[in-house]
Amino acid sequence: MSERALVLAPRGRDAKLAVALLREAGLAAEAVGGIGALVAGLDRGAGLAVVAEEAFRDADLAPLAAWLAAQPPWSDLPFLLLTGRGSGPERNPAAARLWEVLGNASFLERPFHPTTLVSVARAALRGRRRQYEARARLEEVRHAEDALRRANERLEERVAERTQALVEANARLTEQMAERGRVEEQLRQSQKVEAIGQLTGGVAHDFNNLLMAVLGNLALLRKRLPPEDARALRLVEGAMMGAQRGAALTQRLLAFARRQELRPEPVDLRLLVDSMGQLLRRSLGPRVSIAVEAAADLPAALADANQLELALLNLAVNARDAMPEGGRLTISIARLPPGDGPARLRPGDYLSLAVRDEGEGMPAEVVARAVEPFFSTKPLGQGTGLGLSMVHGVARQLGGDLRLSSMVGRGTTAEIILPVAAAAAVPGAGPPAAAAGQERARPARILLVDDDPLVLSGTADMLLDLGHTVVEAESGERALAALRGGVEVDLLATDYAMPGMTGLELARAARGLRPDLPVVLATGFAELAEGAVPAGVPRLAKPYRQDQLEAAIARALPRAAE
C-alpha cells in the first residue's frame, strides 16, 4: 500500500491506460474516482499520485490541501501532473497555482511516450522510498529521545551510574541527526540528477526524430539542386552542418543521460590513442605538445571505440582551453591497482585513461560541479557545458567512471576508468566498415513503419529516391493489418519506440506471419537490452543518412544476383 500509485484521470480511458502501463512495469497502481477518493486512498497509503490536470478544474481542493498540510515532517508526497500540450507552469498560471498547492509535483505534457511515464513514476517512487528511510531515521531518534526522558525521570536515584549513559545517548543522537542531514542532502542531489537525466534523455530522443526529418529532406534537396546553383548548394550545406551539430549535441545529451546506444568490445587503448595522434595535434594546435605514457603488456579495455574517441577528444580540448599560452598535455594509460577505483565500481580489473594538463586548474567547488550538465566556466558562447557530463555518462554506461583531480595553478587530471575486457582485442579483425556500406540494395517493396509523420515521410522519400517501392504505416497495428491483408513486401523497416506496439514486438509478430521476412530496426537511443534484437536484424541509429539506410537494407535483403 505504501508504494502504490493512485491514478486520478476522469476522462475516457486515461486512468485505465495509466494503471495498465504502471502495472506492466511492475508498479502497484490503482485508479480512484475523485478528490475525495484520492484523499481516502492517501490515508491508506501511497507512493505517488498520477493526476490529470482536468481532474482539478472546478474541484474543491480543500480536502487535498488539508491532507498535504498535515503530512509529517519526513513526508512530501510526489505528484505526477498530466497536462495538455503547452500547459506547463511556465505558460499556464493555473498550472503554476497547482504547483503551489501540490508542492512536490512533476509536470508531464501529453502526448507522451509510455516509457517516459514509467521512468518518471519510478523516479518519484525512488524519492518516496527515501522519505520512508528518513521516517525510519526519525523513529530511531524519537526512541532515543524516549530513552533519554526515562533516564531523566530516574536521575535523582542513579545520577552517578547514568551520567556516562546519558553522554553516550547524546552522542548517538547527535550522530543520527548529522547522518539524517547527510542522507537528506544525498536524496536531494540524487533526485535532481535523476530528474535532469530523465528530462534530458526524453528531449534528446524527440530531438533525434526532428533531426531525422531535417537531415533526410536536406540530403534529398541537395541531390536535386543543379551543380551550377552554387549559392543554393551553399545554403543547403550550411543547413546540413547546423543539423549535424544538433545531432552531435543530442549525442552528448544522451551520453549524459546514459541512454545512447553503445557497442562495447575489446579496445586496445594504446592503439586507439596512437590512431588519434594526427587528429589531436590538429585540434590542439602548435602551442600544445602531446606526450603518451603507456605501461607495457596492458590488456584490452571493454569500451565503445567511437564514443571513447569522442570522450578523449573532449578532454583534450578542455585541457587545451585551460592552457591559453600553451603547454604539455600528457595522456597516460595504466592498470589500476586493486581497490584504487571509486567505491561505487563493481569489484574487478580496471584500466585508467588519463589526460593531464599544466593549465590553470580548478578550485574544489568547481571540481565538485564539473560533471553537472550545462555547467561551464567558459565565457558565454564558448562552451555548452556538456563535455565532461558526456564523458562521465559514457564512462558510467560502460561500467566505469570519470575521476577528476585539480589544483589551482598546477593543472588538472581527468581520468576515464574502464573495465578490462574478458578477451583481448584483435586489431584489424573483420572487414572494414566502409566496404559494407558500399553494397547497393536491389530494388524492393518495403513496409515502412514510424509513428512520427515527419520521419515517416522523410524516410519514404529517401527510399523512393533509392529506387524502392514504399508501403507506409503509422503504427505496428496497421503494419500487421497490411500483412494479414495480403500486402506483399520484401522487407520491414520499423522504428522501435512507438505507442501501443514497439518495433521489436512488431518484428516478432510479422515474422510469425512471414518467418523469412527481413527486418531493419531504427532507434533513437539505447532503449533495447543487450541481446534483445534477434540475430541478423540490422539496427539504424537515428538520425541516419541515406547511405546508412541503404547499407542497412542491403545487409537485410538477400544479395542481388550478379
KEVO-231685 format. One record per residue (C-alpha): residue in three letters; y, x, z. Coordinates in Angstrom, 2 decimals. Layout:
<rs>
R   residuo        yy        xx        zz
R       ala         Y         X         Z
...
</rs>
This chain:
<rs>
R   residuo        yy        xx        zz
R       met      0.00      0.00      0.00
R       ser      2.42      2.80      0.83
R       glu      2.18      4.33     -2.67
R       arg      2.09      1.24     -4.89
R       ala      4.77      0.45     -7.45
R       leu      6.36     -3.01     -7.16
R       val      7.44     -4.30    -10.61
R       leu     10.15     -6.97    -10.96
R       ala     10.82     -7.94    -14.58
R       pro     11.45    -11.66    -15.16
R       arg     11.49    -11.69    -18.97
R       gly      8.45    -12.03    -21.18
R       arg      5.55     -9.64    -20.68
R       asp      7.67     -6.74    -19.37
R       ala      6.20     -6.91    -15.87
R       lys      2.60     -7.27    -17.06
R       leu      3.00     -4.40    -19.54
R       ala      4.65     -2.09    -16.97
R       val      1.89     -2.81    -14.43
R       ala     -0.77     -2.11    -17.06
R       leu      0.83      1.20    -18.09
R       leu      1.14      2.38    -14.50
R       arg     -2.40      1.35    -13.60
R       glu     -3.74      3.07    -16.72
R       ala     -2.03      6.25    -15.48
R       gly     -3.83      5.95    -12.14
R       leu     -0.93      4.49    -10.15
R       ala     -1.24      1.40     -7.96
R       ala      1.08     -1.31     -9.30
R       glu      1.82     -4.97     -8.55
R       ala      4.19     -7.48    -10.15
R       val      6.49     -9.57     -7.94
R       gly      8.29    -12.79     -8.81
R       gly     11.81    -12.37     -7.47
R       ile     14.15    -10.67     -4.99
R       gly     12.53    -12.42     -2.04
R       ala      9.04    -11.43     -3.16
R       leu     10.26     -7.88     -3.74
R       val     11.66     -7.61     -0.19
R       ala      8.44     -9.10      1.23
R       gly      6.42     -6.55     -0.73
R       leu      8.63     -3.71      0.52
R       asp      7.96     -4.86      4.10
R       arg      4.22     -4.47      3.47
R       gly      4.69     -1.01      1.97
R       ala      5.64      0.56     -1.38
R       gly      6.08      3.93     -3.01
R       leu      8.70      2.85     -5.56
R       ala     10.21     -0.22     -7.22
R       val     10.46     -0.70    -11.01
R       val     13.10     -3.37    -11.69
R       ala     14.52     -4.69    -14.96
R       glu     18.33     -4.86    -14.87
R       glu     18.40     -8.56    -15.74
R       ala     16.48     -9.40    -12.53
R       phe     19.64     -8.59    -10.56
R       arg     22.01    -10.70    -12.66
R       asp     23.27    -13.73    -10.74
R       ala     20.80    -12.95     -7.94
R       asp     21.59    -12.78     -4.22
R       leu     21.12     -9.10     -3.41
R       ala     21.97     -9.52      0.26
R       pro     18.29     -9.52      1.48
R       leu     17.56     -6.38     -0.55
R       ala     20.76     -4.64      0.61
R       ala     19.89     -5.51      4.22
R       trp     16.39     -4.08      3.79
R       leu     17.75     -0.88      2.29
R       ala     20.33     -0.51      5.06
R       ala     17.60     -0.95      7.68
R       gln     15.45      1.87      6.32
R       pro     14.56      4.54      8.88
R       pro     16.30      7.95      8.55
R       trp     13.38      9.50      6.68
R       ser     13.17      6.72      4.07
R       asp     15.10      6.48      0.77
R       leu     13.03      4.16     -1.45
R       pro     13.23      5.25     -5.11
R       phe     14.15      2.61     -7.70
R       leu     13.48      2.87    -11.45
R       leu     16.01      0.55    -13.14
R       leu     15.13     -0.51    -16.71
R       thr     18.35     -1.11    -18.66
R       gly     19.18     -2.09    -22.21
R       arg     20.41      0.44    -24.75
R       gly     23.90      1.60    -23.83
R       ser     23.68      0.02    -20.36
R       gly     23.72      3.21    -18.33
R       pro     26.09      3.64    -15.39
R       glu     28.50      5.75    -17.46
R       arg     29.38      2.80    -19.74
R       asn     28.43     -0.19    -17.63
R       pro     30.40     -0.96    -14.41
R       ala     27.76     -3.49    -13.36
R       ala     25.06     -0.81    -13.59
R       ala     27.25      1.56    -11.58
R       arg     27.60     -1.09     -8.84
R       leu     23.82     -1.50     -8.76
R       trp     23.57      2.26     -8.30
R       glu     25.79      1.95     -5.22
R       val     23.59     -0.82     -3.79
R       leu     20.22      0.80     -4.55
R       gly     21.11      4.39     -3.69
R       asn     18.08      6.41     -4.88
R       ala     17.97      4.94     -8.41
R       ser     16.99      6.36    -11.80
R       phe     18.08      4.58    -15.00
R       leu     15.72      4.29    -17.97
R       glu     17.13      2.83    -21.18
R       arg     14.90      0.60    -23.29
R       pro     13.15      1.01    -25.58
R       phe     11.33      3.95    -24.03
R       his      8.03      5.72    -24.56
R       pro      5.21      4.75    -22.15
R       thr      4.81      8.44    -21.29
R       thr      8.45      8.50    -20.12
R       leu      7.90      5.52    -17.80
R       val      4.75      7.03    -16.31
R       ser      6.26     10.51    -15.88
R       val      9.44      9.21    -14.18
R       ala      7.33      6.92    -11.94
R       arg      5.15      9.87    -10.96
R       ala      8.21     11.96    -10.17
R       ala      9.61      9.17     -7.97
R       leu      6.24      8.77     -6.21
R       arg      6.12     12.51     -5.52
R       gly      9.54     12.20     -3.87
R       arg      8.28      9.23     -1.79
R       arg      5.33     11.31     -0.60
R       arg      7.75     13.98      0.53
R       gln      9.53     11.30      2.55
R       tyr      6.24     10.39      4.21
R       glu      5.78     14.06      5.08
R       ala      9.26     14.05      6.61
R       arg      8.27     10.95      8.61
R       ala      5.25     12.81      9.99
R       arg      7.52     15.69     10.96
R       leu      9.88     13.30     12.73
R       glu      6.93     11.75     14.59
R       glu      5.94     15.19     15.79
R       val      9.50     15.76     17.01
R       arg      9.51     12.38     18.79
R       his      6.21     13.15     20.50
R       ala      7.61     16.49     21.62
R       glu     10.69     14.72     22.96
R       asp      8.48     12.25     24.85
R       ala      6.56     15.10     26.40
R       leu      9.83     16.72     27.41
R       arg     11.06     13.50     29.01
R       arg      7.88     13.11     31.05
R       ala      8.18     16.65     32.21
R       asn     11.76     16.00     33.34
R       glu     10.66     12.97     35.40
R       arg      8.41     15.23     37.46
R       leu     10.87     18.09     37.51
R       glu     11.52     17.98     41.29
R       glu      7.82     18.32     42.09
R       arg      6.90     21.04     39.59
R       val     10.13     22.85     38.76
R       ala      8.69     26.32     39.12
R       glu      5.47     25.85     37.19
R       arg      7.02     23.73     34.41
R       thr     10.02     25.89     33.63
R       gln      8.07     28.04     31.19
R       ala      6.51     24.96     29.59
R       leu      9.95     23.47     29.03
R       val     11.15     26.67     27.38
R       glu      8.14     26.65     25.06
R       ala      8.62     22.96     24.24
R       asn     12.26     23.57     23.42
R       ala     11.30     26.49     21.19
R       arg      8.79     24.32     19.33
R       leu     11.36     21.56     18.95
R       thr     13.91     23.97     17.53
R       glu     11.36     25.40     15.12
R       gln     10.32     21.94     13.96
R       met     13.91     20.93     13.34
R       ala     14.53     24.11     11.37
R       glu     11.33     23.53      9.41
R       arg     12.38     19.96      8.67
R       gly     15.68     21.25      7.29
R       arg     13.83     23.71      5.06
R       val     11.42     21.01      3.87
R       glu     14.26     18.63      3.06
R       glu     16.10     21.33      1.11
R       gln     12.93     22.19     -0.83
R       leu     12.42     18.48     -1.52
R       arg     15.93     18.12     -2.93
R       gln     15.53     21.17     -5.14
R       ser     12.10     20.15     -6.43
R       gln     13.32     16.62     -7.19
R       lys     16.33     17.98     -9.06
R       val     14.27     20.38    -11.19
R       glu     11.61     17.74    -11.83
R       ala     14.17     15.15    -12.90
R       ile     16.01     17.60    -15.16
R       gly     12.72     18.69    -16.69
R       gln     11.65     15.12    -17.44
R       leu     15.03     14.24    -18.91
R       thr     15.20     17.44    -20.95
R       gly     11.71     17.03    -22.38
R       gly     12.33     13.41    -23.34
R       val     15.66     14.14    -25.02
R       ala     14.22     17.12    -26.90
R       his     11.27     15.05    -28.12
R       asp     13.55     12.37    -29.56
R       phe     15.89     15.02    -30.99
R       asn     12.92     16.57    -32.82
R       asn     12.44     13.29    -34.70
R       leu     16.12     13.25    -35.71
R       leu     15.94     16.85    -36.92
R       met     12.78     15.99    -38.83
R       ala     14.68     13.38    -40.84
R       val     17.74     15.63    -41.35
R       leu     15.84     18.75    -42.46
R       gly     13.45     16.86    -44.71
R       asn     16.18     14.99    -46.57
R       leu     18.36     18.09    -46.90
R       ala     15.44     20.05    -48.37
R       leu     14.80     17.35    -50.95
R       leu     18.51     17.14    -51.76
R       arg     18.72     20.90    -52.27
R       lys     15.86     20.79    -54.78
R       arg     17.69     18.15    -56.81
R       leu     21.08     19.86    -56.99
R       pro     21.82     21.71    -60.21
R       pro     21.88     25.53    -59.75
R       glu     25.40     25.72    -61.18
R       asp     26.83     23.49    -58.43
R       ala     27.37     26.40    -56.04
R       arg     29.70     24.53    -53.70
R       ala     27.25     21.64    -53.13
R       leu     24.42     24.11    -52.60
R       arg     26.52     25.99    -50.07
R       leu     27.31     22.78    -48.19
R       val     23.64     21.80    -48.07
R       glu     22.66     25.30    -46.90
R       gly     25.28     25.09    -44.13
R       ala     23.94     21.73    -43.00
R       met     20.37     23.07    -43.01
R       met     21.42     26.10    -40.96
R       gly     23.05     23.80    -38.42
R       ala     19.92     21.63    -38.23
R       gln     17.73     24.73    -37.83
R       arg     19.94     25.90    -34.98
R       gly     19.43     22.48    -33.44
R       ala     15.66     22.93    -33.83
R       ala     15.88     26.30    -32.06
R       leu     17.89     24.71    -29.25
R       thr     15.28     21.95    -28.99
R       gln     12.54     24.56    -28.63
R       arg     14.50     26.12    -25.77
R       leu     14.82     22.73    -24.10
R       leu     11.09     22.11    -24.49
R       ala     10.36     25.59    -23.16
R       phe     12.42     24.87    -20.04
R       ala     10.61     21.52    -19.59
R       arg      7.27     23.30    -20.31
R       arg      6.44     20.73    -22.98
R       gln      6.44     22.74    -26.19
R       glu      3.13     23.45    -27.88
R       leu      1.78     26.92    -27.09
R       arg     -1.24     28.65    -28.63
R       pro     -2.37     31.21    -26.03
R       glu     -4.51     34.01    -27.38
R       pro     -5.13     37.68    -26.54
R       val     -1.98     39.68    -27.38
R       asp     -1.59     43.46    -27.30
R       leu      1.83     43.77    -25.64
R       arg      2.39     47.34    -26.87
R       leu      1.73     46.35    -30.49
R       leu      3.98     43.30    -30.08
R       val      6.87     45.41    -28.76
R       asp      6.37     48.06    -31.46
R       ser      6.39     45.41    -34.20
R       met      9.72     44.08    -32.87
R       gly     11.37     47.51    -32.85
R       gln     13.43     47.07    -36.01
R       leu     14.47     43.51    -35.06
R       leu     15.54     44.66    -31.58
R       arg     17.54     47.59    -32.93
R       arg     19.37     45.32    -35.40
R       ser     20.05     42.72    -32.70
R       leu     21.26     45.15    -30.04
R       gly     23.46     47.36    -32.23
R       pro     24.05     51.11    -32.26
R       arg     25.53     51.36    -28.75
R       val     22.27     50.39    -27.04
R       ser     19.32     52.80    -27.04
R       ile     15.82     51.42    -26.58
R       ala     13.01     53.12    -24.64
R       val      9.46     51.79    -24.34
R       glu      7.26     52.74    -21.40
R       ala      3.66     51.55    -21.55
R       ala      0.67     52.58    -19.48
R       ala     -2.48     53.68    -21.29
R       asp     -5.56     51.50    -21.84
R       leu     -3.87     48.23    -20.98
R       pro     -5.86     45.02    -21.57
R       ala     -4.56     42.22    -23.75
R       ala     -2.36     39.52    -22.23
R       leu     -3.02     35.79    -22.66
R       ala      0.13     34.62    -24.46
R       asp      1.63     32.86    -27.46
R       ala      2.87     35.76    -29.59
R       asn      5.67     33.82    -31.31
R       gln      7.09     32.40    -28.07
R       leu      6.72     35.75    -26.31
R       glu      8.68     37.49    -29.10
R       leu     11.45     34.90    -28.73
R       ala     11.45     35.38    -24.94
R       leu     11.62     39.17    -25.27
R       leu     14.48     38.90    -27.78
R       asn     16.36     36.58    -25.38
R       leu     16.02     39.10    -22.53
R       ala     17.09     41.98    -24.78
R       val     20.21     40.13    -25.98
R       asn     21.12     39.27    -22.37
R       ala     20.76     42.95    -21.47
R       arg     23.00     43.93    -24.40
R       asp     25.68     41.47    -23.28
R       ala     25.52     42.98    -19.78
R       met     26.33     46.44    -21.26
R       pro     29.51     45.86    -23.34
R       glu     30.12     49.63    -23.56
R       gly     26.51     50.37    -24.50
R       gly     23.71     51.95    -22.52
R       arg     19.96     52.31    -22.23
R       leu     17.55     49.38    -22.41
R       thr     14.04     50.09    -21.13
R       ile     11.04     47.92    -21.99
R       ser      8.09     48.69    -19.72
R       ile      4.54     47.35    -19.86
R       ala      2.23     47.80    -16.89
R       arg     -0.62     46.21    -14.99
R       leu      0.41     44.57    -11.74
R       pro     -1.35     45.83     -8.59
R       pro     -3.43     43.10     -6.89
R       gly     -1.23     40.81     -4.82
R       asp      2.03     42.14     -6.28
R       gly      2.84     38.98     -8.26
R       pro      4.67     35.90     -6.95
R       ala      2.74     33.95     -4.30
R       arg      2.55     30.80     -6.46
R       leu      0.42     32.52     -9.12
R       arg     -3.31     31.92     -9.12
R       pro     -5.46     34.86     -7.98
R       gly     -6.33     37.13    -10.89
R       asp     -5.21     40.08    -13.01
R       tyr     -1.68     40.10    -14.45
R       leu      0.43     42.25    -16.75
R       ser      4.16     42.88    -16.49
R       leu      6.50     43.00    -19.49
R       ala      9.85     44.10    -18.02
R       val     13.30     44.54    -19.61
R       arg     15.65     46.77    -17.59
R       asp     19.33     47.42    -18.39
R       glu     22.08     49.60    -16.94
R       gly     24.69     46.86    -17.03
R       glu     26.98     45.11    -14.61
R       gly     24.25     43.48    -12.53
R       met     24.40     40.13    -10.76
R       pro     25.08     39.13     -7.14
R       ala     22.28     37.43     -5.21
R       glu     23.78     33.94     -5.56
R       val     23.84     34.29     -9.38
R       val     20.24     35.59     -9.48
R       ala     19.16     32.55     -7.44
R       arg     20.59     30.20    -10.10
R       ala     19.89     32.28    -13.21
R       val     16.96     30.19    -14.49
R       glu     18.72     26.85    -13.99
R       pro     19.30     25.08    -17.33
R       phe     22.81     25.36    -18.76
R       phe     23.87     27.83    -16.04
R       ser     25.69     30.75    -17.62
R       thr     28.15     33.43    -16.52
R       lys     29.28     33.98    -20.11
R       pro     32.62     32.63    -21.37
R       leu     32.70     29.14    -22.84
R       gly     31.19     29.06    -26.32
R       gln     29.28     32.35    -25.94
R       gly     26.05     31.07    -24.46
R       thr     24.01     27.88    -24.00
R       gly     22.70     28.75    -20.54
R       leu     19.15     28.08    -21.76
R       gly     17.95     31.63    -22.48
R       leu     16.48     32.52    -19.09
R       ser     15.31     28.96    -18.41
R       met     13.43     29.07    -21.74
R       val     11.79     32.41    -20.79
R       his     10.92     31.04    -17.36
R       gly      9.42     27.86    -18.86
R       val      7.28     29.80    -21.37
R       ala      6.02     32.19    -18.68
R       arg      5.10     29.34    -16.32
R       gln      3.40     27.36    -19.10
R       leu      1.27     30.41    -19.93
R       gly      0.14     30.68    -16.31
R       gly      2.57     33.47    -15.37
R       asp      6.10     33.71    -14.04
R       leu      9.55     35.27    -14.52
R       arg     10.82     37.62    -11.82
R       leu     14.46     38.77    -11.69
R       ser     15.96     41.60     -9.65
R       ser     19.53     42.84     -9.89
R       met     22.22     44.78     -8.05
R       val     25.90     44.64     -8.84
R       gly     26.88     47.79    -10.71
R       arg     23.28     49.02    -11.06
R       gly     21.76     46.75    -13.70
R       thr     19.17     44.00    -13.94
R       thr     15.41     43.87    -14.44
R       ala     13.80     40.76    -15.95
R       glu     10.02     40.81    -15.65
R       ile      7.70     38.47    -17.56
R       ile      4.37     38.26    -15.72
R       leu      1.41     37.20    -17.86
R       pro     -2.30     36.74    -17.09
R       val     -4.79     39.20    -18.53
R       ala     -6.83     37.72    -21.40
R       ala    -10.55     37.32    -20.93
R       ala    -11.21     39.04    -24.29
R       ala     -9.42     41.94    -25.93
R       ala     -7.14     41.29    -28.86
R       val     -8.43     42.11    -32.31
R       pro     -5.46     43.47    -34.28
R       gly     -5.32     42.22    -37.81
R       ala     -8.19     39.78    -37.45
R       gly     -8.20     36.84    -39.79
R       pro     -6.30     36.20    -43.00
R       pro     -2.51     36.35    -42.93
R       ala     -0.79     33.04    -42.25
R       ala      1.25     33.27    -45.42
R       ala     -1.85     33.23    -47.59
R       ala     -2.95     29.88    -46.21
R       gly      0.48     28.42    -46.77
R       gln      0.37     29.34    -50.49
R       glu     -2.55     26.97    -51.19
R       arg     -1.46     23.85    -53.04
R       ala     -2.97     20.49    -52.20
R       arg     -4.30     18.37    -55.03
R       pro     -2.50     15.04    -55.64
R       ala     -3.87     12.50    -53.19
R       arg     -3.34      8.97    -51.88
R       ile     -2.06      9.41    -48.31
R       leu     -1.78      6.86    -45.50
R       leu      1.37      7.93    -43.61
R       val      1.92      6.55    -40.07
R       asp      5.02      7.01    -37.88
R       asp      6.87      4.58    -35.62
R       asp     10.27      6.19    -36.40
R       pro     11.64      4.69    -39.65
R       leu     13.77      7.77    -40.44
R       val     10.84     10.16    -40.06
R       leu      8.54      7.82    -41.96
R       ser     10.95      7.51    -44.89
R       gly     11.82     11.24    -44.99
R       thr      8.19     12.37    -44.85
R       ala      7.21      9.85    -47.51
R       asp      9.89     11.26    -49.81
R       met      8.59     14.79    -49.24
R       leu      5.04     13.69    -50.08
R       leu      6.17     11.86    -53.20
R       asp      8.08     14.98    -54.24
R       leu      4.80     16.93    -53.92
R       gly      3.10     14.51    -56.30
R       his      1.18     12.40    -53.79
R       thr      0.92      8.62    -53.56
R       val      2.01      7.25    -50.18
R       val      0.95      4.15    -48.25
R       glu      3.32      3.67    -45.27
R       ala      2.52      2.11    -41.89
R       glu      4.85      1.77    -38.88
R       ser      2.08      1.70    -36.24
R       gly     -1.56      2.51    -35.63
R       glu     -2.50     -1.16    -35.69
R       arg     -1.01     -1.64    -39.18
R       ala     -2.71      1.51    -40.43
R       leu     -6.10      0.25    -39.21
R       ala     -5.42     -3.16    -40.73
R       ala     -4.79     -1.47    -44.08
R       leu     -8.04      0.49    -43.85
R       arg    -10.02     -2.60    -42.86
R       gly     -8.36     -4.48    -45.73
R       gly     -9.91     -2.11    -48.24
R       val     -6.94      0.19    -48.96
R       glu     -8.39      3.37    -50.44
R       val     -6.78      6.60    -49.22
R       asp     -7.76     10.26    -49.40
R       leu     -6.07     11.37    -46.15
R       leu     -4.47     10.01    -42.96
R       ala     -1.24     11.72    -41.79
R       thr     -0.05     10.33    -38.44
R       asp      2.40     11.05    -35.63
R       tyr      0.87     11.43    -32.18
R       ala      3.39      9.78    -29.83
R       met      3.51      6.12    -30.86
R       pro      3.66      2.95    -28.71
R       gly      0.52      0.89    -28.41
R       met     -1.83      3.40    -30.02
R       thr     -1.44      7.17    -30.14
R       gly     -2.12      9.14    -33.29
R       leu     -5.25     10.61    -31.71
R       glu     -6.60      7.14    -30.93
R       leu     -5.78      6.06    -34.48
R       ala     -7.61      9.08    -35.92
R       arg    -10.73      8.28    -33.90
R       ala    -10.64      4.59    -34.89
R       ala    -10.04      5.48    -38.56
R       arg    -12.98      7.86    -38.57
R       gly    -15.06      5.06    -37.09
R       leu    -14.34      3.17    -40.32
R       arg    -14.31      6.23    -42.61
R       pro    -16.22      9.13    -40.98
R       asp    -15.25     11.56    -43.76
R       leu    -11.50     10.70    -43.76
R       pro     -9.36     13.88    -43.45
R       val     -6.62     13.68    -40.81
R       val     -3.34     15.55    -40.21
R       leu     -1.72     15.08    -36.76
R       ala      2.03     15.64    -36.21
R       thr      3.50     16.11    -32.74
R       gly      6.95     16.82    -31.29
R       phe      5.75     18.62    -28.15
R       ala      2.61     19.63    -26.30
R       glu      1.50     16.23    -25.06
R       leu     -2.11     16.93    -26.09
R       ala     -4.53     18.55    -23.71
R       glu     -6.41     21.64    -24.82
R       gly     -9.46     20.64    -26.87
R       ala     -8.34     17.01    -27.25
R       val     -7.91     17.28    -31.03
R       pro    -11.19     17.28    -32.99
R       ala    -12.09     20.45    -34.83
R       gly    -10.79     20.68    -38.37
R       val     -7.75     18.45    -37.78
R       pro     -4.57     20.37    -38.72
R       arg     -1.59     19.89    -36.40
R       leu      2.04     19.88    -37.51
R       ala      4.78     20.76    -35.02
R       lys      7.97     18.76    -35.51
R       pro     10.39     19.37    -37.11
R       tyr      8.33     20.67    -40.03
R       arg      9.38     21.74    -43.51
R       gln      7.96     20.50    -46.80
R       asp      5.97     23.70    -47.36
R       gln      4.40     23.38    -43.88
R       leu      3.48     19.77    -44.63
R       glu      1.93     20.82    -47.91
R       ala     -0.07     23.61    -46.25
R       ala     -1.45     21.22    -43.61
R       ile     -2.53     18.72    -46.26
R       ala     -4.14     21.49    -48.27
R       arg     -6.16     22.56    -45.22
R       ala     -7.26     19.00    -44.50
R       leu     -8.21     17.95    -48.05
R       pro    -11.24     19.37    -49.83
R       arg    -10.08     22.11    -52.16
R       ala     -9.18     21.00    -55.67
R       ala    -11.61     22.03    -58.37
R       glu    -10.57     25.11    -60.35
</rs>
